[in-house]
Amino acid sequence: MEPQGTAHAAVQAQAGVDAVTDRFANRLGWGPRMLSRLVREPALAITVSYLFVGAVGLWSSYWYYRALGIPVLEYYQASDFLIAGLRDPYNFLALSIALALGLISYSSAWYALRHPERVAALRRRWWGWLWFNPLADPHRTRRWYDLPPELALTLAVLLGGGALMVEHARDRAHALRAGEDTPLRITLQGDRLPLQGQARLAGTSSSHLFLYWPANGRTEALPAEAVARIEHLPRRPLRPPAVAKR
């Protein structure tokens, strides 16, 4: 009976260890499950990526038009919210960097969950101790304020990326005000002559054109159906052809 009691106690102890391990390891369990689900359903992966890019683009567009004094949310329609992330390639770059850093930060903890014995052996080397730091061990007991390193890095990337997008949007608005864009000549429907002055195209939506007039620093939104012609002008006046010397 004693061996059976000892074996039963060992089984209970191992079950307790497994329960503790699962309790603290399940915080990383959503990663493999989410990836496997996206692999099985490519349509879901495309939808999630599209919505994520749209949210990033909407954040960037809001701060860009806000710097120009245009309440863009009042002119956007449902289709504009969905394609907001496709208007600036910088959004794809920011999203790619954020996803890459998130996967890199998650990889060490994921490997530690799959191969704990190998990780214990690798920690004997200096580079293994740095990559698989005990403080980042997924089985380490944590309190509510003790964020996992991969989660802390993900939050830092999201906050830092959001701040960089705001600065990038403001830089675009400043460049537009400084004249670093193609000047336009606008002709309205029913008019034979174009409007006086040269405008800058701040952006478009499905129903409006957003213009900036450098002469007086004014911005305006024109309905798309009210514009008959948009003529692109050279950024610098054309030089007269050189006269051949005799």
C-alpha positions in Angstrom: 0.0 0.0 0.0 2.9 2.3 0.7 4.3 2.2 -2.8 0.8 2.9 -4.2 0.4 5.8 -1.8 3.8 7.2 -2.8 2.9 6.8 -6.5 -0.5 8.4 -5.9 1.2 11.4 -4.1 3.7 11.7 -6.9 0.9 11.8 -9.5 -1.0 14.4 -7.5 2.2 16.5 -7.1 2.8 16.2 -10.9 -0.8 17.2 -11.6 -0.4 20.2 -9.3 2.8 21.2 -11.2 1.0 20.7 -14.5 -1.9 22.8 -13.3 0.4 25.6 -12.2 2.3 25.3 -15.5 -0.8 25.5 -17.6 -2.2 28.3 -15.5 0.8 30.5 -16.3 1.6 29.1 -19.7 -2.0 29.6 -21.1 -1.3 33.3 -21.3 0.8 32.4 -24.4 -1.6 29.8 -25.7 -3.6 32.2 -27.8 -0.7 32.7 -30.1 -0.4 29.2 -31.6 -4.2 28.9 -31.6 -4.7 32.1 -33.4 -2.0 31.4 -36.0 -3.3 27.9 -36.7 -6.8 29.4 -37.1 -5.6 32.0 -39.5 -3.7 29.3 -41.5 -6.8 27.1 -41.8 -9.0 30.1 -42.8 -7.2 32.4 -45.2 -10.3 34.6 -45.6 -10.3 35.3 -41.9 -6.6 36.3 -42.1 -7.3 38.7 -45.0 -10.2 40.2 -43.2 -8.3 40.8 -39.9 -5.3 42.2 -41.8 -7.6 44.5 -43.8 -9.4 45.8 -40.7 -6.1 46.3 -38.9 -4.6 48.3 -41.8 -7.8 50.3 -42.0 -7.6 51.2 -38.3 -4.0 52.3 -38.7 -4.8 54.3 -41.8 -7.8 56.0 -40.1 -5.6 57.0 -37.2 -3.0 58.5 -39.5 -5.5 60.3 -41.7 -7.2 61.8 -38.7 -4.1 63.5 -37.5 -3.0 64.5 -41.0 -6.2 66.3 -41.8 -6.4 67.7 -38.2 -3.1 69.5 -38.8 -4.7 71.1 -41.9 -7.8 72.1 -40.1 -10.1 69.7 -42.0 -12.7 67.7 -40.0 -12.3 64.7 -42.2 -14.5 62.4 -40.1 -17.5 64.5 -41.1 -16.8 63.9 -44.8 -15.8 60.2 -44.7 -18.3 57.5 -45.6 -18.3 53.8 -44.8 -16.1 53.0 -47.8 -13.5 55.6 -46.8 -13.1 54.1 -43.4 -12.3 50.7 -45.0 -9.7 52.1 -47.5 -8.1 54.6 -45.2 -5.1 52.4 -44.7 -4.4 52.0 -48.4 -3.7 55.6 -49.1 -0.3 55.8 -47.5 2.4 53.1 -47.9 3.9 54.3 -44.6 1.0 52.4 -42.9 2.1 49.1 -44.3 5.7 49.8 -43.2 4.6 50.6 -39.6 2.3 47.6 -39.5 5.0 45.2 -40.8 7.5 46.5 -38.3 5.0 46.1 -35.4 4.1 42.5 -36.5 7.8 41.5 -36.9 8.8 42.8 -33.5 5.8 41.1 -31.9 6.7 37.8 -33.5 10.3 38.1 -32.5 9.4 38.9 -28.9 7.0 36.0 -28.8 9.4 33.4 -30.3 11.6 32.9 -27.3 8.7 32.3 -24.9 7.0 30.0 -27.5 10.2 27.9 -27.8 10.5 27.8 -24.0 7.0 26.3 -23.8 7.7 23.7 -26.5 11.2 22.7 -25.4 11.8 23.5 -21.7 14.8 21.0 -21.4 16.6 22.5 -24.3 16.1 26.0 -23.0 17.5 25.0 -19.6 20.6 23.7 -21.4 20.9 26.8 -23.5 20.8 29.1 -20.5 24.2 27.8 -19.5 25.7 29.8 -22.3 25.8 33.6 -22.2 23.8 34.2 -25.4 21.2 31.6 -24.4 20.8 33.3 -21.0 20.2 36.6 -22.8 17.7 35.2 -25.3 16.0 32.9 -22.8 16.3 35.2 -19.7 14.7 33.7 -16.6 12.7 36.8 -16.1 11.0 36.1 -19.4 10.2 32.5 -18.5 6.6 31.8 -19.4 6.2 29.5 -16.4 7.3 32.2 -14.0 4.7 33.2 -11.5 3.5 36.8 -12.1 1.2 39.2 -10.5 -1.3 41.5 -12.4 1.2 44.3 -12.7 4.1 42.1 -13.8 3.7 42.2 -17.5 5.3 39.5 -19.7 8.2 40.9 -21.8 6.5 40.1 -25.1 3.3 41.9 -24.0 5.3 44.9 -22.7 7.2 45.1 -26.0 4.0 44.8 -28.0 2.4 47.6 -26.0 5.5 49.7 -26.5 5.5 49.1 -30.2 1.8 50.0 -30.5 2.3 53.2 -28.5 5.5 54.1 -30.2 4.1 53.3 -33.6 1.0 55.4 -32.9 3.2 58.4 -31.9 5.4 58.0 -35.0 2.3 58.0 -37.2 1.1 61.2 -35.6 4.5 62.8 -36.3 4.5 61.5 -39.8 1.1 62.9 -40.5 2.1 66.3 -39.1 5.2 66.3 -41.3 3.1 65.6 -44.3 0.8 68.5 -43.5 3.8 70.8 -42.9 5.3 69.7 -46.3 2.0 70.5 -48.0 1.9 74.0 -46.4 5.5 74.5 -47.4 4.6 73.9 -51.1 6.3 70.5 -51.5 3.5 69.2 -53.7 2.2 69.5 -57.2 0.3 72.7 -57.8 -3.2 72.3 -59.3 -5.5 74.4 -61.4 -9.2 73.7 -60.6 -12.1 74.2 -63.0 -15.6 73.8 -61.7 -18.6 72.4 -63.5 -20.3 75.0 -65.7 -17.2 77.4 -65.7 -15.1 78.1 -68.7 -12.2 79.5 -66.8 -10.4 77.8 -63.9 -10.4 79.2 -60.4 -7.9 81.9 -59.6 -4.7 80.8 -57.8 -3.0 77.5 -57.5 -4.2 74.9 -55.1 -2.6 71.8 -53.5 -4.4 68.5 -53.2 -4.5 67.6 -49.5 -6.5 64.4 -50.1 -9.7 62.8 -51.4 -12.6 60.8 -50.2 -15.3 59.0 -52.1 -17.3 62.2 -52.3 -15.0 65.2 -51.7 -11.7 66.8 -52.7 -9.7 68.5 -49.9 -7.8 71.5 -51.2 -5.2 73.8 -49.7 -4.6 77.3 -51.1 -1.1 78.5 -50.2 -1.9 82.1 -51.2 -4.1 82.6 -48.2 -3.6 79.4 -46.2 -7.2 78.4 -46.7 -8.4 74.8 -46.8 -11.7 73.7 -48.3 -13.7 70.6 -49.3 -15.2 70.5 -52.7 -17.8 67.9 -53.8 -16.3 65.6 -56.3 -19.2 66.1 -58.8 -18.6 69.9 -58.7 -15.1 69.6 -60.2 -14.9 69.4 -64.0 -11.1 69.5 -64.5 -7.9 69.2 -62.5 -4.8 70.4 -64.2 -1.4 69.5 -62.8 1.1 72.3 -63.1 4.9 72.1 -62.9 6.3 72.7 -59.4 8.8 75.3 -60.8 8.2 77.7 -63.7 9.6 76.4 -66.9 12.8 78.1 -68.1 12.8 79.6 -71.5 14.8 77.7 -74.1 18.4 78.8 -74.3 19.2 81.0 -77.3 21.9 79.6 -79.5 25.0 81.7 -79.5 26.2 83.0 -82.8 
